[in-house]
Amino acid sequence: MGRIYVLFYDYLHTSGNHAGMAHLARTLRHSNSRIRLIKHPIQEYKGGWIVALGYAWIMAVYLRLVLRSGDQVVFFEYLSGDFGFQDTIARLLRKWRVSNFFSGIVHLGGDQLLELYKSHAGIKERLDLIDRVLVFGSSLRFFLQEQVRYRGEVIQTFHYADVDYYKPLSEGPKDHNSRLQVLFLGAIKRNIAQLADIIGRVGDGIDFHICVGKHKGYPQLSKFPQVTEYGYLNEGELLELMRRCDVNLSVFYDTVGSNAITGTLAVGLAQVASHVGSIEDYGDSSNAIWCDSTADFTVALRTLKADPQRLQSMKLSARRMAERISLPQFVSYFNTLFARDQYD
């Protein structure tokens, strides 16, 4: 069997933790002796894209020299704009008549891809450089197949959850008089204006924990006394905060599948989320409430505040959902998928 060259980027905000693609890449390497890892240089600083572009050329030259018949390349951050310039690497290799089988994981939703590449044709032209695409959500699969009209193979898989690290505290149902603890994570495609409206309307007895990371914070949220904003948290601190919460609140414009969803499922948080994108791929009525309006969000949160038994049932179901998309499950799926691929 040929070797599998995995090109990955280790983002600073997930570096060293159990949720990012770098963790997945390293776990796969330990599970499969055919895998060779190639790490992109860190570029999250002013002018870093210039170094990244130069390194992309170096990677392409290296792969041109080492690839043999039957080897494959997997781009872990394909179509991620300037991060890694993985489409540039693929373009150079094809220009140099390298015919090995290329796969790419695409993370960004359709609207984000259009923002980056300006048109369906611009996206398709880059996708046509590779033979297969892996996505973490049904909405992105539909976008690539039906709107972009990519004719290569599109495989829908799942964003993993590391259930061995992200574990809930073993507690029983909350008391009726307890305050509901609600977590809000992430920044990409989040609707902060709607979040502020929800907080303003939901009423008493609910606390909101807003993780802003390296963002300066949201003035429209800080005016509420029931809101606590958190700057950057390391993984241990974030896990501790997750375990203190009951509900993961996701107010999205769009989503494909993220570690904010899978990590909170693993910790056993009930999901209250915008009914958009691929969100239904990561839950059902036993562990989630999908919302189409601000009114839906407020009703959902009030319902869970008033019904501790339902909340507890949803939390247990969330953990079971995470176990179905666990890291070992993804590793097994990946290795099975590539075991059947031998291209000469």
C-alpha positions as YAML, in Angstrom:
chain: A
units: angstrom
residues:
- id: 1
  name: MET
  ca: [0.00, 0.00, 0.00]
- id: 2
  name: GLY
  ca: [1.12, 3.52, -0.72]
- id: 3
  name: ARG
  ca: [1.82, 6.26, 1.78]
- id: 4
  name: ILE
  ca: [-0.72, 8.90, 2.80]
- id: 5
  name: TYR
  ca: [0.68, 12.42, 3.13]
- id: 6
  name: VAL
  ca: [-1.53, 14.51, 5.43]
- id: 7
  name: LEU
  ca: [-1.03, 18.28, 5.23]
- id: 8
  name: PHE
  ca: [-2.39, 20.06, 8.32]
- id: 9
  name: TYR
  ca: [-2.33, 23.42, 10.07]
- id: 10
  name: ASP
  ca: [-2.06, 23.76, 13.85]
- id: 11
  name: TYR
  ca: [-4.22, 26.78, 14.70]
- id: 12
  name: LEU
  ca: [-3.06, 28.70, 17.75]
- id: 13
  name: HIS
  ca: [-6.49, 28.68, 19.41]
- id: 14
  name: THR
  ca: [-6.68, 24.86, 19.30]
- id: 15
  name: SER
  ca: [-2.97, 24.02, 19.45]
- id: 16
  name: GLY
  ca: [-2.21, 21.27, 21.93]
- id: 17
  name: ASN
  ca: [-5.84, 20.59, 22.77]
- id: 18
  name: HIS
  ca: [-8.24, 17.73, 22.06]
- id: 19
  name: ALA
  ca: [-10.57, 19.47, 19.61]
- id: 20
  name: GLY
  ca: [-8.62, 20.68, 16.59]
- id: 21
  name: MET
  ca: [-7.57, 19.15, 13.30]
- id: 22
  name: ALA
  ca: [-3.95, 18.97, 14.45]
- id: 23
  name: HIS
  ca: [-4.99, 16.61, 17.25]
- id: 24
  name: LEU
  ca: [-6.87, 14.53, 14.70]
- id: 25
  name: ALA
  ca: [-3.87, 14.41, 12.35]
- id: 26
  name: ARG
  ca: [-1.53, 13.24, 15.10]
- id: 27
  name: THR
  ca: [-4.00, 10.65, 16.34]
- id: 28
  name: LEU
  ca: [-4.36, 9.28, 12.82]
- id: 29
  name: ARG
  ca: [-0.57, 9.09, 12.48]
- id: 30
  name: HIS
  ca: [-0.33, 6.96, 15.62]
- id: 31
  name: SER
  ca: [-3.04, 4.64, 14.29]
- id: 32
  name: ASN
  ca: [-1.69, 4.13, 10.76]
- id: 33
  name: SER
  ca: [1.93, 3.57, 9.77]
- id: 34
  name: ARG
  ca: [1.17, 4.62, 6.17]
- id: 35
  name: ILE
  ca: [0.48, 8.21, 7.22]
- id: 36
  name: ARG
  ca: [3.16, 10.89, 6.91]
- id: 37
  name: LEU
  ca: [2.37, 14.28, 8.48]
- id: 38
  name: ILE
  ca: [3.40, 17.59, 6.95]
- id: 39
  name: LYS
  ca: [2.70, 20.59, 9.16]
- id: 40
  name: HIS
  ca: [2.22, 24.08, 7.77]
- id: 41
  name: PRO
  ca: [4.17, 26.85, 9.54]
- id: 42
  name: ILE
  ca: [2.29, 29.10, 11.93]
- id: 43
  name: GLN
  ca: [1.15, 32.20, 10.05]
- id: 44
  name: GLU
  ca: [-1.11, 33.94, 12.56]
- id: 45
  name: TYR
  ca: [0.88, 37.18, 12.68]
- id: 46
  name: LYS
  ca: [1.21, 40.23, 10.47]
- id: 47
  name: GLY
  ca: [2.64, 39.23, 7.12]
- id: 48
  name: GLY
  ca: [2.49, 35.55, 7.98]
- id: 49
  name: TRP
  ca: [0.65, 34.77, 4.75]
- id: 50
  name: ILE
  ca: [3.83, 35.60, 2.80]
- id: 51
  name: VAL
  ca: [5.77, 32.92, 4.69]
- id: 52
  name: ALA
  ca: [2.84, 30.52, 4.23]
- id: 53
  name: LEU
  ca: [2.78, 31.08, 0.47]
- id: 54
  name: GLY
  ca: [6.51, 30.52, 0.17]
- id: 55
  name: TYR
  ca: [6.25, 27.38, 2.25]
- id: 56
  name: ALA
  ca: [3.41, 26.13, 0.03]
- id: 57
  name: TRP
  ca: [5.84, 26.19, -2.91]
- id: 58
  name: ILE
  ca: [8.42, 24.30, -0.83]
- id: 59
  name: MET
  ca: [5.79, 21.70, 0.14]
- id: 60
  name: ALA
  ca: [4.80, 21.27, -3.50]
- id: 61
  name: VAL
  ca: [8.41, 20.74, -4.56]
- id: 62
  name: TYR
  ca: [8.95, 18.25, -1.73]
- id: 63
  name: LEU
  ca: [5.84, 16.27, -2.66]
- id: 64
  name: ARG
  ca: [6.83, 16.31, -6.33]
- id: 65
  name: LEU
  ca: [10.09, 14.63, -5.32]
- id: 66
  name: VAL
  ca: [8.80, 12.05, -2.84]
- id: 67
  name: LEU
  ca: [5.43, 10.92, -4.22]
- id: 68
  name: ARG
  ca: [5.47, 7.46, -5.72]
- id: 69
  name: SER
  ca: [2.84, 5.43, -7.53]
- id: 70
  name: GLY
  ca: [0.06, 4.54, -5.09]
- id: 71
  name: ASP
  ca: [0.78, 7.39, -2.66]
- id: 72
  name: GLN
  ca: [-1.99, 9.83, -1.76]
- id: 73
  name: VAL
  ca: [-2.23, 13.37, -0.45]
- id: 74
  name: VAL
  ca: [-4.88, 14.57, 2.00]
- id: 75
  name: PHE
  ca: [-5.32, 18.31, 2.45]
- id: 76
  name: PHE
  ca: [-6.80, 18.92, 5.91]
- id: 77
  name: GLU
  ca: [-7.60, 22.61, 5.32]
- id: 78
  name: TYR
  ca: [-8.65, 22.71, 1.69]
- id: 79
  name: LEU
  ca: [-10.30, 25.94, 0.52]
- id: 80
  name: SER
  ca: [-9.43, 27.77, 3.72]
- id: 81
  name: GLY
  ca: [-8.25, 30.91, 1.96]
- id: 82
  name: ASP
  ca: [-4.75, 32.04, 2.78]
- id: 83
  name: PHE
  ca: [-4.30, 29.47, 5.56]
- id: 84
  name: GLY
  ca: [-1.81, 27.02, 4.13]
- id: 85
  name: PHE
  ca: [-2.57, 27.83, 0.49]
- id: 86
  name: GLN
  ca: [-3.42, 24.18, -0.01]
- id: 87
  name: ASP
  ca: [-5.16, 24.81, -3.33]
- id: 88
  name: THR
  ca: [-1.92, 26.41, -4.53]
- id: 89
  name: ILE
  ca: [-0.02, 23.23, -3.63]
- id: 90
  name: ALA
  ca: [-2.57, 21.11, -5.51]
- id: 91
  name: ARG
  ca: [-2.42, 23.45, -8.52]
- id: 92
  name: LEU
  ca: [1.37, 23.28, -8.71]
- id: 93
  name: LEU
  ca: [1.43, 19.50, -8.45]
- id: 94
  name: ARG
  ca: [-1.15, 19.13, -11.21]
- id: 95
  name: LYS
  ca: [0.76, 21.62, -13.35]
- id: 96
  name: TRP
  ca: [3.83, 19.43, -12.88]
- id: 97
  name: ARG
  ca: [1.77, 16.44, -14.06]
- id: 98
  name: VAL
  ca: [1.57, 14.72, -10.68]
- id: 99
  name: SER
  ca: [-1.39, 12.33, -11.02]
- id: 100
  name: ASN
  ca: [-1.58, 10.85, -7.51]
- id: 101
  name: PHE
  ca: [-4.96, 10.74, -5.79]
- id: 102
  name: PHE
  ca: [-5.75, 13.91, -3.81]
- id: 103
  name: SER
  ca: [-8.40, 14.29, -1.11]
- id: 104
  name: GLY
  ca: [-9.35, 17.45, 0.71]
- id: 105
  name: ILE
  ca: [-11.35, 18.27, 3.84]
- id: 106
  name: VAL
  ca: [-13.42, 21.42, 3.34]
- id: 107
  name: HIS
  ca: [-14.59, 23.09, 6.55]
- id: 108
  name: LEU
  ca: [-16.13, 26.39, 5.52]
- id: 109
  name: GLY
  ca: [-19.81, 26.79, 4.65]
- id: 110
  name: GLY
  ca: [-21.08, 27.79, 1.24]
- id: 111
  name: ASP
  ca: [-21.48, 31.50, 2.04]
- id: 112
  name: GLN
  ca: [-17.95, 31.70, 3.42]
- id: 113
  name: LEU
  ca: [-16.54, 29.95, 0.36]
- id: 114
  name: LEU
  ca: [-18.32, 32.43, -1.90]
- id: 115
  name: GLU
  ca: [-16.91, 35.32, 0.14]
- id: 116
  name: LEU
  ca: [-13.38, 33.95, -0.33]
- id: 117
  name: TYR
  ca: [-13.53, 32.78, -3.95]
- id: 118
  name: LYS
  ca: [-16.19, 35.18, -5.35]
- id: 119
  name: SER
  ca: [-18.19, 32.68, -7.43]
- id: 120
  name: HIS
  ca: [-19.28, 29.08, -7.80]
- id: 121
  name: ALA
  ca: [-16.89, 28.84, -10.75]
- id: 122
  name: GLY
  ca: [-13.98, 30.01, -8.60]
- id: 123
  name: ILE
  ca: [-14.75, 27.31, -6.05]
- id: 124
  name: LYS
  ca: [-15.20, 24.59, -8.68]
- id: 125
  name: GLU
  ca: [-11.96, 25.47, -10.44]
- id: 126
  name: ARG
  ca: [-10.07, 24.82, -7.21]
- id: 127
  name: LEU
  ca: [-12.04, 21.69, -6.31]
- id: 128
  name: ASP
  ca: [-11.35, 20.20, -9.74]
- id: 129
  name: LEU
  ca: [-7.69, 19.98, -8.77]
- id: 130
  name: ILE
  ca: [-8.49, 17.18, -6.31]
- id: 131
  name: ASP
  ca: [-10.27, 13.86, -6.69]
- id: 132
  name: ARG
  ca: [-12.36, 13.69, -3.54]
- id: 133
  name: VAL
  ca: [-13.81, 16.02, -0.93]
- id: 134
  name: LEU
  ca: [-14.70, 15.18, 2.68]
- id: 135
  name: VAL
  ca: [-17.19, 17.43, 4.49]
- id: 136
  name: PHE
  ca: [-18.60, 17.50, 8.01]
- id: 137
  name: GLY
  ca: [-22.17, 18.42, 7.14]
- id: 138
  name: SER
  ca: [-25.01, 17.69, 4.71]
- id: 139
  name: SER
  ca: [-25.57, 21.36, 3.81]
- id: 140
  name: LEU
  ca: [-22.00, 21.69, 2.51]
- id: 141
  name: ARG
  ca: [-22.28, 18.42, 0.61]
- id: 142
  name: PHE
  ca: [-25.43, 19.73, -1.08]
- id: 143
  name: PHE
  ca: [-23.76, 23.07, -1.85]
- id: 144
  name: LEU
  ca: [-20.72, 21.48, -3.48]
- id: 145
  name: GLN
  ca: [-22.67, 18.92, -5.48]
- id: 146
  name: GLU
  ca: [-25.78, 20.85, -6.49]
- id: 147
  name: GLN
  ca: [-24.65, 24.48, -6.63]
- id: 148
  name: VAL
  ca: [-20.93, 24.33, -7.34]
- id: 149
  name: ARG
  ca: [-21.48, 21.23, -9.52]
- id: 150
  name: TYR
  ca: [-18.28, 19.54, -8.43]
- id: 151
  name: ARG
  ca: [-18.22, 16.14, -10.13]
- id: 152
  name: GLY
  ca: [-15.63, 14.44, -7.99]
- id: 153
  name: GLU
  ca: [-16.60, 12.30, -5.02]
- id: 154
  name: VAL
  ca: [-18.08, 14.17, -2.06]
- id: 155
  name: ILE
  ca: [-18.15, 12.16, 1.17]
- id: 156
  name: GLN
  ca: [-20.10, 13.40, 4.15]
- id: 157
  name: THR
  ca: [-18.50, 12.36, 7.41]
- id: 158
  name: PHE
  ca: [-18.56, 13.99, 10.86]
- id: 159
  name: HIS
  ca: [-16.57, 16.34, 13.06]
- id: 160
  name: TYR
  ca: [-15.17, 14.15, 15.83]
- id: 161
  name: ALA
  ca: [-15.66, 14.51, 19.59]
- id: 162
  name: ASP
  ca: [-12.86, 13.45, 21.93]
- id: 163
  name: VAL
  ca: [-15.12, 11.81, 24.50]
- id: 164
  name: ASP
  ca: [-12.19, 10.51, 26.55]
- id: 165
  name: TYR
  ca: [-11.15, 14.07, 27.41]
- id: 166
  name: TYR
  ca: [-14.45, 15.93, 27.25]
- id: 167
  name: LYS
  ca: [-16.50, 14.21, 29.94]
- id: 168
  name: PRO
  ca: [-19.45, 15.46, 32.01]
- id: 169
  name: LEU
  ca: [-19.58, 15.64, 35.75]
- id: 170
  name: SER
  ca: [-21.83, 12.92, 37.12]
- id: 171
  name: GLU
  ca: [-24.68, 14.92, 38.62]
- id: 172
  name: GLY
  ca: [-28.38, 14.29, 38.92]
- id: 173
  name: PRO
  ca: [-31.24, 16.52, 37.75]
- id: 174
  name: LYS
  ca: [-31.14, 20.18, 38.77]
- id: 175
  name: ASP
  ca: [-33.42, 21.55, 41.45]
- id: 176
  name: HIS
  ca: [-36.45, 23.51, 40.22]
- id: 177
  name: ASN
  ca: [-35.08, 26.60, 41.94]
- id: 178
  name: SER
  ca: [-31.61, 26.35, 40.39]
- id: 179
  name: ARG
  ca: [-30.57, 28.90, 37.80]
- id: 180
  name: LEU
  ca: [-30.08, 27.56, 34.27]
- id: 181
  name: GLN
  ca: [-26.46, 27.90, 33.14]
- id: 182
  name: VAL
  ca: [-26.11, 28.63, 29.42]
- id: 183
  name: LEU
  ca: [-22.84, 28.54, 27.45]
- id: 184
  name: PHE
  ca: [-22.14, 30.42, 24.20]
- id: 185
  name: LEU
  ca: [-18.97, 29.53, 22.26]
- id: 186
  name: GLY
  ca: [-17.31, 30.59, 19.05]
- id: 187
  name: ALA
  ca: [-17.24, 33.56, 16.71]
- id: 188
  name: ILE
  ca: [-17.59, 32.31, 13.13]
- id: 189
  name: LYS
  ca: [-21.06, 32.97, 11.68]
- id: 190
  name: ARG
  ca: [-22.53, 33.77, 15.11]
- id: 191
  name: ASN
  ca: [-25.44, 36.22, 15.28]
- id: 192
  name: ILE
  ca: [-24.51, 38.44, 18.23]
- id: 193
  name: ALA
  ca: [-27.37, 40.89, 17.64]
- id: 194
  name: GLN
  ca: [-29.91, 38.09, 17.93]
- id: 195
  name: LEU
  ca: [-28.10, 36.70, 20.98]
- id: 196
  name: ALA
  ca: [-28.49, 40.07, 22.71]
- id: 197
  name: ASP
  ca: [-32.18, 40.08, 21.84]
- id: 198
  name: ILE
  ca: [-32.62, 36.60, 23.31]
- id: 199
  name: ILE
  ca: [-30.87, 37.54, 26.54]
- id: 200
  name: GLY
  ca: [-32.99, 40.66, 26.85]
- id: 201
  name: ARG
  ca: [-36.25, 38.75, 26.45]
- id: 202
  name: VAL
  ca: [-35.71, 35.44, 28.21]
- id: 203
  name: GLY
  ca: [-36.38, 36.63, 31.75]
- id: 204
  name: ASP
  ca: [-34.99, 35.74, 35.16]
- id: 205
  name: GLY
  ca: [-33.31, 32.59, 36.42]
- id: 206
  name: ILE
  ca: [-30.89, 32.08, 33.52]
- id: 207
  name: ASP
  ca: [-27.18, 32.92, 33.48]
- id: 208
  name: PHE
  ca: [-25.20, 33.29, 30.24]
- id: 209
  name: HIS
  ca: [-21.50, 32.48, 29.94]
- id: 210
  name: ILE
  ca: [-20.10, 34.06, 26.76]
- id: 211
  name: CYS
  ca: [-16.67, 32.96, 25.56]
- id: 212
  name: VAL
  ca: [-15.23, 35.74, 23.40]
- id: 213
  name: GLY
  ca: [-11.68, 34.34, 23.09]
- id: 214
  name: LYS
  ca: [-9.30, 37.00, 21.82]
- id: 215
  name: HIS
  ca: [-12.19, 39.22, 20.73]
- id: 216
  name: LYS
  ca: [-12.47, 42.44, 22.73]
- id: 217
  name: GLY
  ca: [-15.97, 41.52, 23.85]
- id: 218
  name: TYR
  ca: [-19.47, 42.54, 22.85]
- id: 219
  name: PRO
  ca: [-20.75, 45.86, 24.28]
- id: 220
  name: GLN
  ca: [-24.35, 44.89, 23.48]
- id: 221
  name: LEU
  ca: [-24.02, 41.91, 25.86]
- id: 222
  name: SER
  ca: [-22.04, 43.40, 28.73]
- id: 223
  name: LYS
  ca: [-24.99, 45.57, 29.80]
- id: 224
  name: PHE
  ca: [-26.88, 42.51, 31.04]
- id: 225
  name: PRO
  ca: [-26.19, 41.57, 34.69]
- id: 226
  name: GLN
  ca: [-26.82, 37.87, 33.99]
- id: 227
  name: VAL
  ca: [-24.00, 37.79, 31.40]
- id: 228
  name: THR
  ca: [-20.40, 36.85, 32.18]
- id: 229
  name: GLU
  ca: [-17.86, 37.28, 29.38]
- id: 230
  name: TYR
  ca: [-14.62, 35.27, 29.28]
- id: 231
  name: GLY
  ca: [-11.47, 36.09, 27.37]
- id: 232
  name: TYR
  ca: [-9.09, 33.41, 26.19]
- id: 233
  name: LEU
  ca: [-9.42, 30.18, 28.20]
- id: 234
  name: ASN
  ca: [-7.00, 27.29, 27.96]
- id: 235
  name: GLU
  ca: [-8.53, 23.90, 27.32]
- id: 236
  name: GLY
  ca: [-8.67, 22.87, 30.95]
- id: 237
  name: GLU
  ca: [-10.38, 26.12, 31.95]
- id: 238
  name: LEU
  ca: [-12.87, 25.78, 29.11]
- id: 239
  name: LEU
  ca: [-13.67, 22.20, 30.10]
- id: 240
  name: GLU
  ca: [-14.29, 23.32, 33.68]
- id: 241
  name: LEU
  ca: [-16.68, 26.03, 32.45]
- id: 242
  name: MET
  ca: [-18.48, 23.57, 30.17]
- id: 243
  name: ARG
  ca: [-19.03, 21.24, 33.10]
- id: 244
  name: ARG
  ca: [-20.67, 24.03, 35.11]
- id: 245
  name: CYS
  ca: [-23.19, 24.66, 32.35]
- id: 246
  name: ASP
  ca: [-26.42, 22.95, 31.31]
- id: 247
  name: VAL
  ca: [-27.08, 24.20, 27.79]
- id: 248
  name: ASN
  ca: [-24.95, 25.03, 24.77]
- id: 249
  name: LEU
  ca: [-26.59, 27.96, 22.98]
- id: 250
  name: SER
  ca: [-25.67, 28.33, 19.30]
- id: 251
  name: VAL
  ca: [-27.07, 31.37, 17.54]
- id: 252
  name: PHE
  ca: [-25.80, 30.85, 14.00]
- id: 253
  name: TYR
  ca: [-26.09, 32.40, 10.59]
- id: 254
  name: ASP
  ca: [-24.78, 29.08, 9.26]
- id: 255
  name: THR
  ca: [-22.87, 26.02, 10.44]
- id: 256
  name: VAL
  ca: [-21.34, 22.90, 8.94]
- id: 257
  name: GLY
  ca: [-20.12, 21.15, 12.08]
- id: 258
  name: SER
  ca: [-17.71, 22.44, 14.68]
- id: 259
  name: ASN
  ca: [-15.81, 21.52, 17.80]
- id: 260
  name: ALA
  ca: [-18.06, 23.94, 19.73]
- id: 261
  name: ILE
  ca: [-20.96, 21.59, 19.02]
- id: 262
  name: THR
  ca: [-19.15, 18.27, 19.40]
- id: 263
  name: GLY
  ca: [-17.21, 19.26, 22.50]
- id: 264
  name: THR
  ca: [-20.33, 20.40, 24.35]
- id: 265
  name: LEU
  ca: [-22.19, 17.26, 23.28]
- id: 266
  name: ALA
  ca: [-19.39, 15.20, 24.80]
- id: 267
  name: VAL
  ca: [-19.64, 17.11, 28.09]
- id: 268
  name: GLY
  ca: [-23.37, 16.42, 28.04]
- id: 269
  name: LEU
  ca: [-24.88, 19.84, 27.36]
- id: 270
  name: ALA
  ca: [-28.37, 20.10, 25.91]
- id: 271
  name: GLN
  ca: [-28.27, 21.92, 22.58]
- id: 272
  name: VAL
  ca: [-30.39, 24.96, 21.73]
- id: 273
  name: ALA
  ca: [-29.42, 26.10, 18.26]
- id: 274
  name: SER
  ca: [-30.43, 27.99, 15.14]
- id: 275
  name: HIS
  ca: [-32.11, 25.71, 12.64]
- id: 276
  name: VAL
  ca: [-29.59, 26.37, 9.86]
- id: 277
  name: GLY
  ca: [-26.91, 24.61, 7.84]
- id: 278
  name: SER
  ca: [-25.96, 21.11, 8.93]
- id: 279
  name: ILE
  ca: [-27.04, 21.46, 12.54]
- id: 280
  name: GLU
  ca: [-29.45, 18.50, 12.36]
- id: 281
  name: ASP
  ca: [-26.51, 16.23, 11.55]
- id: 282
  name: TYR
  ca: [-25.34, 16.72, 15.14]
- id: 283
  name: GLY
  ca: [-28.48, 16.14, 17.16]
- id: 284
  name: ASP
  ca: [-32.16, 15.29, 17.29]
- id: 285
  name: SER
  ca: [-35.21, 16.06, 19.39]
- id: 286
  name: SER
  ca: [-33.86, 13.95, 22.27]
- id: 287
  name: ASN
  ca: [-30.88, 16.24, 22.87]
- id: 288
  name: ALA
  ca: [-31.57, 19.47, 20.98]
- id: 289
  name: ILE
  ca: [-34.15, 22.15, 20.31]
- id: 290
  name: TRP
  ca: [-33.90, 23.81, 16.89]
- id: 291
  name: CYS
  ca: [-34.96, 27.44, 16.70]
- id: 292
  name: ASP
  ca: [-36.13, 29.55, 13.77]
- id: 293
  name: SER
  ca: [-36.69, 32.84, 15.62]
- id: 294
  name: THR
  ca: [-35.84, 34.77, 18.76]
- id: 295
  name: ALA
  ca: [-39.20, 33.69, 20.20]
- id: 296
  name: ASP
  ca: [-38.24, 30.03, 19.65]
- id: 297
  name: PHE
  ca: [-34.99, 30.55, 21.57]
- id: 298
  name: THR
  ca: [-36.68, 32.22, 24.52]
- id: 299
  name: VAL
  ca: [-39.35, 29.52, 24.73]
- id: 300
  name: ALA
  ca: [-36.70, 26.78, 24.54]
- id: 301
  name: LEU
  ca: [-34.59, 28.25, 27.35]
- id: 302
  name: ARG
  ca: [-37.60, 28.94, 29.56]
- id: 303
  name: THR
  ca: [-38.84, 25.38, 28.99]
- id: 304
  name: LEU
  ca: [-35.53, 23.85, 30.05]
- id: 305
  name: LYS
  ca: [-35.37, 26.15, 33.08]
- id: 306
  name: ALA
  ca: [-38.84, 25.01, 34.18]
- id: 307
  name: ASP
  ca: [-38.39, 21.29, 33.45]
- id: 308
  name: PRO
  ca: [-35.28, 19.81, 35.12]
- id: 309
  name: GLN
  ca: [-36.27, 16.26, 34.16]
- id: 310
  name: ARG
  ca: [-36.38, 17.09, 30.45]
- id: 311
  name: LEU
  ca: [-33.10, 18.97, 30.76]
- id: 312
  name: GLN
  ca: [-31.43, 15.97, 32.39]
- id: 313
  name: SER
  ca: [-32.77, 13.62, 29.72]
- id: 314
  name: MET
  ca: [-31.41, 15.86, 26.96]
- id: 315
  name: LYS
  ca: [-28.02, 16.08, 28.64]
- id: 316
  name: LEU
  ca: [-27.71, 12.29, 28.84]
- id: 317
  name: SER
  ca: [-28.77, 11.97, 25.19]
- id: 318
  name: ALA
  ca: [-26.18, 14.59, 24.18]
- id: 319
  name: ARG
  ca: [-23.42, 12.46, 25.65]
- id: 320
  name: ARG
  ca: [-24.69, 9.37, 23.81]
- id: 321
  name: MET
  ca: [-24.71, 11.38, 20.57]
- id: 322
  name: ALA
  ca: [-21.08, 12.37, 21.12]
- id: 323
  name: GLU
  ca: [-20.10, 8.74, 21.66]
- id: 324
  name: ARG
  ca: [-21.46, 7.92, 18.20]
- id: 325
  name: ILE
  ca: [-19.11, 10.51, 16.64]
- id: 326
  name: SER
  ca: [-16.12, 9.88, 18.89]
- id: 327
  name: LEU
  ca: [-12.49, 10.26, 17.88]
- id: 328
  name: PRO
  ca: [-11.92, 6.47, 17.69]
- id: 329
  name: GLN
  ca: [-14.98, 6.20, 15.42]
- id: 330
  name: PHE
  ca: [-13.53, 8.81, 13.05]
- id: 331
  name: VAL
  ca: [-10.08, 7.20, 13.08]
- id: 332
  name: SER
  ca: [-11.63, 3.84, 12.22]
- id: 333
  name: TYR
  ca: [-13.70, 5.43, 9.44]
- id: 334
  name: PHE
  ca: [-10.69, 7.26, 7.98]
- id: 335
  name: ASN
  ca: [-8.46, 4.20, 7.98]
- id: 336
  name: THR
  ca: [-11.18, 2.03, 6.43]
- id: 337
  name: LEU
  ca: [-11.82, 4.64, 3.74]
- id: 338
  name: PHE
  ca: [-8.17, 4.90, 2.75]
- id: 339
  name: ALA
  ca: [-7.51, 1.18, 3.08]
- id: 340
  name: ARG
  ca: [-9.73, 0.59, 0.04]
- id: 341
  name: ASP
  ca: [-7.93, 3.20, -2.03]
- id: 342
  name: GLN
  ca: [-4.94, 1.97, -3.98]
- id: 343
  name: TYR
  ca: [-4.23, 4.13, -6.99]
- id: 344
  name: ASP
  ca: [-1.44, 3.19, -9.32]
...
